[in-house]
Amino acid sequence: MTLIPTFACDGGFVIHADSEENCGTFRRAVQKITPRDMGQLRVVIAGSGIGDLIDSFTAKLKERLDRDNASDVNEVKRLIDRRLPNFLNIQVANFPCADDAKLHKFIVGAYAKTGKFAVWASHNDVLIPVTSYEMAGVEDKVYDHVMRRFYRPNMTFSQAILAGLYVLTVAESTSPYVRGPYQVAVISRHGIEMEKEENVRAMTERLSAYEQQINDLFIACANTRITVPEFEDLVDAFKITASTLHRDHIDQQATRTSLKEILEAGPLSQIRGHIVVGTQSYRVEHDRREIQKAKETLNKLRLMGNAGPITVTVHCRCGTDFKVDLPDFAATATVTAPCTKCGKENNMRPVDLVNIELKQ
């Protein structure tokens, strides 16, 4: 058995899978999400059911798409829709095993060189586009409840990844058919990308670290025997502990992430925020005041690069301050403006950068 949670999110999809494969009392760990080149497409097929039959179905699909040199993602859906009834009604139906082992479901993702992509889930013998969330394998109502609880329209890639990993941790703690390590594939305009195993493991550990603290605070919220001052103390303690953990987790992730990966800022990016680059390494700045100072400095640099429009605060000799809107910093060299009180013309230059605001 297996569990394959899948989420639609803003800009793409996230497919998760555990590694457990069972055959009677025999168990082994297998890679259930493996992107493959099929024709001119990149395709991933994750399925629950009889492993040998799923592998055979996938191999024959690749053979045909290679022969057709397929380049349109919809060719994947059309081909599977034609073959799925025969696969279920003949190959699966006649396979020598118990009937409860003959339940099959596929999660299929495809990416074309044009940047077009799609993800479908099989419902009976036809593929249906994934529009919210889907699950294949151990489709217990508990896991569906967890997925429904976490799903949000337009959720980010990172939210979808963490939500799916949480579903898998719940399943592993409640089912003998779900085991790690977990796999995560992200499908977007960038292609089909696999999350690093070390990042998946780190994210799973982070979820466990926060869960007990959040559960304690959740119960305290509804406990009317806790006074308001006591509750405020609990919230303050949670804030300190959670913020410290979050800071440590970001710093730990930074050591596993190259500067190139940060600058690419793809859907699998684990680090964002203000990055301080040194001569041989980088670090993530957490101090709110330092981040604000860095933003102000960046805005000033943008001004010097003629970003605009801008607002300049002019200090007239009569003691009046007034504001002038200009298209960019270069305009301060040629424009004069009359004082709103005495009427005297004022040059913009020299101008201190603290007197310039970049209009949003």
TIROTI-859208 format. One record per residue (C-alpha): x, y, z. Coordinates in nm, 2 decimals. Layout:
BEGIN
        X        Y        Z
        X        Y        Z
...
//
This chain:
BEGIN
        X        Y        Z
     0.00     0.00     0.00
     0.10     0.36    -0.02
    -0.03     0.72     0.03
     0.01     0.99    -0.24
    -0.12     1.33    -0.12
    -0.14     1.59    -0.40
    -0.22     1.96    -0.38
    -0.30     2.22    -0.64
    -0.13     2.55    -0.55
    -0.06     2.90    -0.68
     0.15     2.84    -0.99
     0.15     2.46    -1.00
     0.11     2.13    -0.81
     0.29     1.93    -0.54
     0.28     1.55    -0.53
     0.40     1.36    -0.23
     0.45     0.99    -0.17
     0.58     0.76     0.10
     0.82     0.47     0.02
     0.63     0.17     0.16
     0.56    -0.13    -0.08
     0.39    -0.44     0.06
     0.36    -0.79    -0.08
     0.20    -1.01     0.18
     0.43    -0.98     0.49
     0.72    -0.86     0.27
     0.80    -0.49     0.28
     1.05    -0.28     0.10
     1.12     0.09     0.04
     1.08     0.21    -0.32
     1.10     0.54    -0.51
     0.74     0.60    -0.61
     0.79     0.94    -0.77
     1.03     0.93    -1.06
     1.01     1.19    -1.34
     1.08     1.04    -1.68
     1.13     1.17    -2.03
     0.85     1.04    -2.26
     0.87     1.18    -2.61
     0.95     1.55    -2.57
     0.76     1.55    -2.24
     0.86     1.51    -1.88
     0.61     1.29    -1.70
     0.56     1.16    -1.35
     0.32     0.87    -1.27
     0.25     0.79    -0.90
     0.01     0.50    -0.85
    -0.14     0.29    -0.57
    -0.22    -0.07    -0.63
    -0.02    -0.37    -0.76
     0.34    -0.24    -0.81
     0.43    -0.47    -1.11
     0.12    -0.38    -1.30
     0.18    -0.01    -1.24
     0.54    -0.04    -1.36
     0.42    -0.23    -1.67
     0.15     0.03    -1.74
     0.40     0.32    -1.71
     0.66     0.14    -1.93
     0.41     0.09    -2.21
     0.29     0.45    -2.18
     0.65     0.57    -2.22
     0.71     0.34    -2.52
     0.41     0.49    -2.70
     0.48     0.85    -2.62
     0.85     0.80    -2.73
     0.73     0.65    -3.05
     0.49     0.94    -3.12
     0.76     1.19    -3.00
     0.47     1.35    -2.80
     0.51     1.72    -2.73
     0.16     1.82    -2.59
     0.07     1.74    -2.23
    -0.28     1.65    -2.34
    -0.14     1.35    -2.54
    -0.06     1.19    -2.20
    -0.43     1.23    -2.09
    -0.57     1.10    -2.42
    -0.34     0.80    -2.42
    -0.41     0.70    -2.06
    -0.79     0.75    -2.10
    -0.78     0.51    -2.39
    -0.57     0.25    -2.20
    -0.70     0.27    -1.85
    -1.03     0.07    -1.90
    -0.84    -0.22    -2.05
    -0.58    -0.20    -1.78
    -0.84    -0.22    -1.50
    -1.09    -0.46    -1.66
    -0.85    -0.71    -1.79
    -0.50    -0.69    -1.64
    -0.60    -0.59    -1.29
    -0.92    -0.80    -1.28
    -0.73    -1.12    -1.38
    -0.43    -1.07    -1.16
    -0.41    -1.35    -0.90
    -0.46    -1.16    -0.57
    -0.73    -1.06    -0.33
    -1.00    -0.82    -0.45
    -0.91    -0.55    -0.20
    -0.56    -0.54    -0.35
    -0.70    -0.46    -0.70
    -0.80    -0.10    -0.62
    -0.59     0.13    -0.83
    -0.55     0.50    -0.86
    -0.30     0.71    -1.05
    -0.17     1.07    -1.00
    -0.02     1.18    -1.33
     0.18     1.50    -1.40
     0.32     1.61    -1.73
     0.53     1.90    -1.84
     0.61     2.02    -2.20
     0.90     2.22    -2.33
     0.66     2.51    -2.40
     0.61     2.55    -2.03
     0.26     2.40    -2.03
     0.19     2.15    -1.75
    -0.10     1.96    -1.60
    -0.18     1.71    -1.32
    -0.46     1.46    -1.32
    -0.60     1.20    -1.09
    -0.77     0.88    -1.21
    -1.13     0.84    -1.11
    -1.25     0.49    -1.21
    -1.12     0.47    -1.57
    -1.07     0.83    -1.67
    -0.83     1.11    -1.57
    -0.97     1.42    -1.40
    -0.77     1.75    -1.36
    -0.66     1.82    -1.01
    -0.82     2.15    -0.90
    -0.78     2.13    -0.52
    -0.64     1.82    -0.36
    -0.63     1.45    -0.43
    -0.52     1.14    -0.26
    -0.43     0.79    -0.38
    -0.36     0.48    -0.18
    -0.47     0.45     0.18
    -0.77     0.69     0.13
    -0.88     0.69     0.49
    -1.13     0.96     0.59
    -0.89     1.08     0.86
    -0.63     1.17     0.60
    -0.89     1.33     0.37
    -1.00     1.54     0.67
    -0.64     1.65     0.74
    -0.59     1.75     0.37
    -0.92     1.94     0.36
    -0.83     2.12     0.68
    -0.50     2.24     0.54
    -0.60     2.31     0.18
    -0.64     2.67     0.07
    -0.71     2.80    -0.28
    -0.39     2.96    -0.41
    -0.18     2.81    -0.13
     0.20     2.86    -0.19
     0.43     2.58    -0.29
     0.59     2.58     0.05
     0.25     2.56     0.22
     0.15     2.27     0.00
     0.48     2.09     0.06
     0.44     2.12     0.44
     0.07     2.02     0.43
     0.14     1.71     0.24
     0.43     1.61     0.46
     0.21     1.65     0.77
    -0.05     1.42     0.61
     0.22     1.16     0.56
     0.34     1.19     0.92
    -0.02     1.14     1.05
    -0.06     0.84     0.82
     0.27     0.68     0.93
     0.17     0.71     1.29
    -0.18     0.56     1.23
    -0.13     0.31     0.94
     0.10     0.00     0.90
     0.10     0.07     0.52
     0.27     0.41     0.52
     0.64     0.46     0.59
     0.92     0.71     0.51
     1.13     0.83     0.37
     0.90     1.07     0.19
     0.93     1.21    -0.16
     0.81     1.54    -0.29
     0.77     1.65    -0.66
     0.68     2.01    -0.76
     0.53     2.07    -1.11
     0.53     2.43    -1.23
     0.64     2.64    -1.53
     1.00     2.55    -1.42
     0.94     2.18    -1.49
     0.91     1.88    -1.27
     1.15     1.92    -0.98
     1.22     1.67    -0.69
     1.28     1.81    -0.35
     1.61     1.70    -0.19
     1.57     1.42     0.06
     1.76     1.61     0.33
     1.52     1.90     0.29
     1.22     1.67     0.31
     1.36     1.51     0.63
     1.43     1.86     0.78
     1.09     1.99     0.71
     0.92     1.68     0.86
     1.13     1.72     1.17
     1.03     2.09     1.19
     0.66     2.00     1.18
     0.71     1.76     1.47
     0.90     2.03     1.67
     0.61     2.28     1.64
     0.31     2.05     1.67
     0.31     1.98     2.05
     0.36     2.35     2.13
     0.07     2.46     1.90
    -0.15     2.19     2.04
    -0.09     2.31     2.40
    -0.17     2.67     2.30
    -0.48     2.56     2.11
    -0.62     2.38     2.41
    -0.53     2.68     2.63
    -0.73     2.91     2.40
    -1.06     2.74     2.49
    -0.98     2.68     2.86
    -1.18     2.93     3.06
    -1.01     2.82     3.38
    -0.69     2.99     3.25
    -0.70     3.36     3.35
    -0.62     3.63     3.09
    -0.28     3.72     3.25
    -0.19     3.34     3.26
    -0.30     3.30     2.89
    -0.10     3.61     2.79
     0.21     3.45     2.96
     0.15     3.13     2.77
     0.13     3.33     2.44
     0.45     3.52     2.52
     0.63     3.20     2.61
     0.51     3.04     2.28
     0.62     3.35     2.08
     0.97     3.33     2.23
     1.01     2.96     2.18
     0.85     2.95     1.84
     1.05     3.25     1.71
     1.38     3.10     1.84
     1.30     2.77     1.68
     1.20     2.94     1.35
     1.52     3.14     1.35
     1.73     2.83     1.42
     1.55     2.64     1.15
     1.61     2.91     0.89
     1.98     2.92     0.98
     2.01     2.54     0.96
     1.84     2.54     0.62
     2.07     2.82     0.50
     2.37     2.59     0.56
     2.21     2.33     0.33
     2.12     2.59     0.06
     2.36     2.74    -0.19
     2.35     3.11    -0.28
     2.27     3.00    -0.64
     1.95     2.82    -0.52
     1.84     3.13    -0.32
     1.89     3.36    -0.62
     1.70     3.13    -0.85
     1.40     3.16    -0.62
     1.21     2.87    -0.78
     0.91     2.68    -0.63
     1.15     2.47    -0.41
     1.33     2.77    -0.26
     1.36     2.72     0.11
     1.50     3.06     0.20
     1.37     3.41     0.15
     1.42     3.74     0.33
     1.72     3.97     0.36
     2.04     3.79     0.27
     2.38     3.93     0.38
     2.65     3.81     0.15
     3.01     3.80     0.28
     3.33     3.72     0.10
     3.30     3.34     0.14
     2.95     3.28     0.27
     2.61     3.44     0.34
     2.37     3.46     0.62
     2.00     3.55     0.67
     1.94     3.87     0.87
     1.66     3.83     1.13
     1.68     4.17     1.31
     1.38     4.38     1.22
     1.58     4.71     1.24
     1.86     4.59     1.03
     1.62     4.46     0.77
     1.45     4.80     0.76
     1.79     4.98     0.72
     1.88     4.75     0.44
     1.56     4.82     0.26
     1.61     5.19     0.29
     1.96     5.16     0.16
     1.84     4.95    -0.13
     1.58     5.21    -0.21
     1.85     5.48    -0.22
     2.06     5.28    -0.45
     1.76     5.23    -0.68
     1.71     5.61    -0.67
     2.07     5.67    -0.78
     2.00     5.42    -1.06
     1.71     5.66    -1.17
     1.42     5.46    -1.04
     1.10     5.66    -1.02
     0.88     5.84    -0.97
     1.01     6.01    -0.66
     0.90     6.28    -0.41
     1.17     6.53    -0.29
     1.13     6.72     0.03
     1.27     7.07    -0.03
     1.39     7.30     0.26
     1.35     7.66     0.16
     1.57     7.93     0.33
     1.25     8.09     0.47
     1.21     7.78     0.69
     0.93     7.62     0.49
     0.95     7.25     0.39
     0.75     7.14     0.09
     0.74     6.84    -0.14
     0.79     6.81    -0.51
     0.71     6.51    -0.73
     0.97     6.43    -1.00
     1.00     6.15    -1.26
     1.34     6.03    -1.13
     1.66     6.13    -0.95
     1.82     6.27    -1.27
     1.55     6.54    -1.27
     1.68     6.69    -0.95
     1.97     6.83    -1.16
     1.75     7.05    -1.38
     1.43     7.12    -1.20
     1.36     7.42    -0.97
     1.05     7.46    -0.76
     0.88     7.77    -0.60
     0.84     7.77    -0.23
     0.48     7.72    -0.13
     0.51     8.01     0.12
     0.75     8.28     0.00
     0.75     8.19    -0.38
     1.12     8.18    -0.41
     1.26     7.93    -0.67
     1.46     7.65    -0.50
     1.71     7.42    -0.67
     1.68     7.05    -0.61
     2.06     7.00    -0.59
     2.24     6.94    -0.37
     2.00     6.70    -0.22
     2.03     6.46     0.07
     1.90     6.11    -0.01
     1.71     6.11     0.32
     1.49     6.38     0.16
     1.39     6.15    -0.13
     1.11     5.90    -0.12
     1.05     5.64    -0.39
     0.68     5.65    -0.48
     0.51     5.31    -0.48
//
